[in-house]
Amino acid sequence: MIDSLKKKIKNKTNAQNLSFWFVRHGESEGNALGDTCPVMHDTPLTERGRQEAKEIISYLRKENIKVTHIYTAPKGRSYQTAEIIASALGLPVNIKNGLDERNWGIWKNLRWEEASARLDEMPLKDRYAFIPEGGESWQQMEQRLFAVLEEIADESIAGENILIITHRGCLRAVMPKLAKEGLEKHKEFSVATGALSKFSFEKDKFDFVGFIPKALAVVFAFFSNILR
């Protein structure tokens, strides 16, 4: 998956200047419930979540980063985050269904505390392949996400900064792969709401920037030269 994405991007003119900026949506009303939140929900942003989106705008402006495209998952909390940022930057919002959160099927109404307890009982390889009835596995979600990243690469031209707004579970699937880490590292990529991270071909490394908990920043500082 990652090799196919790299090949697609590196075939472009000046592809070394292309960067993907991954954003976890701002805090939603569901996120504010913590582990009692249903596994799948479509709740709006809280005031804190809206402020997190505005902080991303401030960071981009401060660093003089010219975003050229904004892609988002279809759920309200992702779309609202994208809309706030896009409105400030004068850009359209592009919705990609492939960026949506994992489909948990019959598990969708479970509270996270219950779903996590069940998942933690499974060996990691089983958990990776586990498909809740009517839903999709972690592995299937991962494949879907890399397919949509290839679509985004196809639609872009070289030298762009592309903002991609999605969900924590999606980032936990994509980012370890980009960082060439094993499945067992996935929890280390549980970025906070409003977190901004950069995948840069120019620097040949996976850079995490802005709004990142210090504990994670220490871990992510070691990820470099991942495209060799």
N, C-alpha and C positions, 0 to 999 in steps of 0.2 A: 504493500500500500504506500508506504513512505517513499520507496524507490520510484514508483510510478509518478507520484506527485513531484518529486525532485526532478525527474527527467522532463516532465511537462514544463516546469518552470524554467529549468536551466536551458531549454531549447529556445527561450525567448531572448530577444535582443536586450542586452544590459540587465539580464535577469538578476545579477548580483545586487541590484538596487531595490529589488522587490521585498517588501516586508509585510507579513501578516501580523496585525495587532489583535490579539484575542481579548475579549472583555466578558467577564461574568456579569450578567445583568445586575442592576441595583437591587437592594433589598425589597422584597415583596411582603405583603401581609402574611402570606404563607410562611416565608422564611422567618418572620418574626415569631412564629409559634415554636420554632426549634424542632426538636424530635417528635413533637406531637402533631406536626404538619402531615397531611396526607402525602403519600408518595408522588401522586400526580395531582396538580392543582393549576388553576389559571387565575391567580389573584393579582390585583394591581400593585404597583409600587407604593411603598410607604413614603412619608416625607423624607426619611433618611435615604431611601433608595433613589429618590429624585435628586437629592443633594449629591449622592455618589456619582450620578451621571454628570452633574454639573462640574464636579471635581475632575472628571476625565477631560471635559472641555478645557478647563483651566490648565491642566497639565499639557495637553496638546498645543495650546496656544503659547504657553510659557516656553516650551521646547521648540517652537516654530515647526511643528510637524504638520505637513500639509496632507490631510486625509483626502483621498480621491474617490473612494467607494466605501459604502457602509452596507454590510449584510447582517441580517438578523434571523434568529429563529422566530417562528410565528406566534408563540405564546405571548400573552399580553405584557408580562413583566420584561421580556426581552425587547418586544416591539416598542414599549414605552421608553425604555432606556435608549434604544436606537433613535427614536423620534426626537427626544430631548437633544441628543448630540447632533443629529442631522439638521435640526432646525437652527441651531447655533452656528453650524458650519456651512449652511446653505447647500446641503446635499440631499439627494433623494434616498429613501430607505428601500433596500432590496430584500424582500423576504425569501428565505430558502427553507422549504419544509425539511430538507435534509439536515438542518441544524437543530431540529427540535430535540427536546429531552427524550430519554429512553421511554419506549412504550412498555409499561409494566403490566399490561393486560389485566387479569383478574386481581392483581396486587394493587391496582391503582388507588384504592381507598384505604389501604393499610396505613397506619401511622409509621413514620420513619423509624421510630424506636423498635417497632415490631418487625418491620422488614429487615432492618439492620441485624437484629438478633438472629433471624432465620438465615440470612446470608452468611453471617460470621460462623455458622455451624458447618458450612460447606468448605471443602478443600478449594484452594484458589482456582485450580484448573476447572473444577466443576462449576464454580461460581461464574467463571468466564463464559462457559458454554450454556449455563442455565437459562431456559426460556419459560417465563411464566405463561400459563395458558392465555392465548390471545395476545401475547406481547412479543418482545424480542429479547435476545440475549445481549450481554455486554459486547460480545464479539460481533454480533450483527450490527449493533449500534456503531461500533468502531468502524466497520466497513462502510456503513452509510455515511459517516462523517468524512472519511477520507475521500469518498466519491464526490461529495459536495465541495470539498476543498479543491478537487481537480476541476470541477465546474467553474468555481470562482477564478482559478488560475487561467482557465480558458477565456474567461470574459474580461480579463485584465490585460493591460499592456505593461511593459517593463517600467521600472522606476516609480512604482506607486506604493502608497501606504494604504493598506486595505484593513478596515475595521470589521471584525467578525464578532458579533454579540450572541452568546449562547448560554448554556447552563453548566452548573458545576460538574454533573456527571459526564457531560460531553467533553469538558476540558480534562477531566480525569482519565478519559479514554484516549484523547488525542495527544496531550502534552507529554506523557511518558514515552509514547512512540517516537515523537519528534526528538526527545532527549535521549533516545536509545536506552531507556530504562526498562526493567522487567515489570511484569504485572504486580509484583509484590510492592512496588514503589507507588502505586496509584494514589494511596491516601496522602502522600506527600505533596500531591498536586491539587489538594482541596483548597483552592484559593477562595478568599472572602468575596462577598458580593461587592461589585464595583471594582474588582481587581483588573488591572491592565497588564498584559504581557505581550512581549514582542518576539516574533520569530523572524530573524534577519538573515537573509542569504548574503548580504554584503559583508557582514562580520563573521559569517560561517559559524554562528552560535545561536543558542536560544536564550534571549535576554528577557528577564522579567523586570518590569519597571513600574514604579508607582503603586501606591495603595495596597502594598503587600505586607502581611503580618511579618514581624521581624524574624520569627522562628522559621518561616518559610524562606525568607530572603537569604538566610544563611545557607540553607540547603541549595537553593537555586543558583547561588553565586558560583557553584562548582561546575555547572553544566556549560561546557564549551567545546568547540571543534566537533560538533555532533554530525556535521554533514560530510566528514571526510570519508 
